Amino acid sequence: MTDATIVSEFTWQGIDIHVIYKPNYLNSSCSDDTSVLSHIEVRANQPIPITETGYKSIFFFQKKSDMITELVQEVRKHLDKGTESKVWQKYCADQLQPSLFI
């Protein structure tokens, strides 16, 4: 596994998404079956289903041998799953029909 940072940009439902993945955040030197601290940062210029602010920072432990190889697909999967939430559906509906009481 490489410890190199992976940067990806893609458009999801018309929203530009910027993702940074650092599989070995602390640059630990250890074997591939040892857990290391990893980090994913997701940025958008507006709310997205996984964050109301357009920014999400996720720290997690993973084995070095389990590096995420399909980063964009993994993030897209979480975004698509997030569209099922009532909060996201309300946000989308509110964007279509502005409130008179703002």
Contacts in CASP RR format, 6 or more apart in sequence:
PFRMAT RR
TARGET T0000
AUTHOR 0000-0000-0000
METHOD contacts of the structure
MODEL  1
MTDATIVSEFTWQGIDIHVIYKPNYLNSSCSDDTSVLSHIEVRANQPIPI
TETGYKSIFFFQKKSDMITELVQEVRKHLDKGTESKVWQKYCADQLQPSL
FI
1 23 0 8 1.000
1 24 0 8 1.000
1 32 0 8 1.000
1 64 0 8 1.000
1 65 0 8 1.000
1 67 0 8 1.000
2 23 0 8 1.000
2 67 0 8 1.000
3 22 0 8 1.000
3 23 0 8 1.000
3 24 0 8 1.000
3 27 0 8 1.000
3 64 0 8 1.000
4 23 0 8 1.000
5 20 0 8 1.000
5 21 0 8 1.000
5 22 0 8 1.000
6 20 0 8 1.000
6 21 0 8 1.000
6 22 0 8 1.000
6 23 0 8 1.000
6 71 0 8 1.000
7 18 0 8 1.000
7 19 0 8 1.000
7 20 0 8 1.000
7 21 0 8 1.000
8 18 0 8 1.000
8 19 0 8 1.000
8 21 0 8 1.000
8 71 0 8 1.000
8 72 0 8 1.000
8 75 0 8 1.000
9 16 0 8 1.000
9 17 0 8 1.000
9 18 0 8 1.000
9 19 0 8 1.000
10 16 0 8 1.000
10 17 0 8 1.000
10 19 0 8 1.000
10 72 0 8 1.000
10 75 0 8 1.000
10 76 0 8 1.000
11 17 0 8 1.000
12 48 0 8 1.000
12 76 0 8 1.000
12 79 0 8 1.000
13 79 0 8 1.000
15 44 0 8 1.000
15 45 0 8 1.000
15 46 0 8 1.000
15 48 0 8 1.000
16 44 0 8 1.000
16 45 0 8 1.000
17 42 0 8 1.000
17 43 0 8 1.000
17 44 0 8 1.000
17 48 0 8 1.000
17 75 0 8 1.000
17 79 0 8 1.000
18 42 0 8 1.000
18 43 0 8 1.000
18 44 0 8 1.000
19 40 0 8 1.000
19 41 0 8 1.000
19 42 0 8 1.000
19 43 0 8 1.000
19 71 0 8 1.000
19 72 0 8 1.000
19 75 0 8 1.000
20 39 0 8 1.000
20 40 0 8 1.000
20 41 0 8 1.000
21 38 0 8 1.000
21 39 0 8 1.000
21 40 0 8 1.000
21 41 0 8 1.000
21 68 0 8 1.000
21 71 0 8 1.000
22 38 0 8 1.000
22 39 0 8 1.000
22 40 0 8 1.000
23 36 0 8 1.000
23 38 0 8 1.000
23 62 0 8 1.000
23 64 0 8 1.000
23 67 0 8 1.000
23 68 0 8 1.000
24 36 0 8 1.000
24 37 0 8 1.000
24 38 0 8 1.000
24 64 0 8 1.000
25 36 0 8 1.000
25 37 0 8 1.000
25 38 0 8 1.000
25 39 0 8 1.000
25 59 0 8 1.000
26 36 0 8 1.000
26 37 0 8 1.000
28 34 0 8 1.000
28 36 0 8 1.000
28 37 0 8 1.000
30 36 0 8 1.000
30 64 0 8 1.000
31 64 0 8 1.000
32 63 0 8 1.000
32 64 0 8 1.000
32 65 0 8 1.000
33 63 0 8 1.000
33 64 0 8 1.000
33 65 0 8 1.000
34 63 0 8 1.000
34 64 0 8 1.000
35 61 0 8 1.000
35 62 0 8 1.000
35 63 0 8 1.000
36 61 0 8 1.000
36 62 0 8 1.000
36 63 0 8 1.000
36 64 0 8 1.000
37 59 0 8 1.000
37 60 0 8 1.000
37 61 0 8 1.000
38 59 0 8 1.000
38 60 0 8 1.000
38 61 0 8 1.000
38 62 0 8 1.000
39 57 0 8 1.000
39 58 0 8 1.000
39 59 0 8 1.000
39 60 0 8 1.000
40 56 0 8 1.000
40 57 0 8 1.000
40 58 0 8 1.000
40 60 0 8 1.000
40 68 0 8 1.000
40 71 0 8 1.000
40 75 0 8 1.000
41 55 0 8 1.000
41 56 0 8 1.000
41 57 0 8 1.000
41 58 0 8 1.000
42 48 0 8 1.000
42 50 0 8 1.000
42 51 0 8 1.000
42 54 0 8 1.000
42 55 0 8 1.000
42 56 0 8 1.000
42 57 0 8 1.000
42 58 0 8 1.000
42 75 0 8 1.000
43 54 0 8 1.000
43 55 0 8 1.000
44 51 0 8 1.000
44 54 0 8 1.000
44 55 0 8 1.000
45 54 0 8 1.000
46 54 0 8 1.000
47 53 0 8 1.000
47 54 0 8 1.000
47 91 0 8 1.000
48 54 0 8 1.000
48 79 0 8 1.000
49 78 0 8 1.000
49 79 0 8 1.000
49 80 0 8 1.000
49 81 0 8 1.000
49 82 0 8 1.000
49 83 0 8 1.000
49 85 0 8 1.000
49 88 0 8 1.000
50 56 0 8 1.000
50 78 0 8 1.000
50 79 0 8 1.000
50 82 0 8 1.000
52 87 0 8 1.000
52 91 0 8 1.000
62 68 0 8 1.000
68 74 0 8 1.000
82 88 0 8 1.000
83 89 0 8 1.000
END
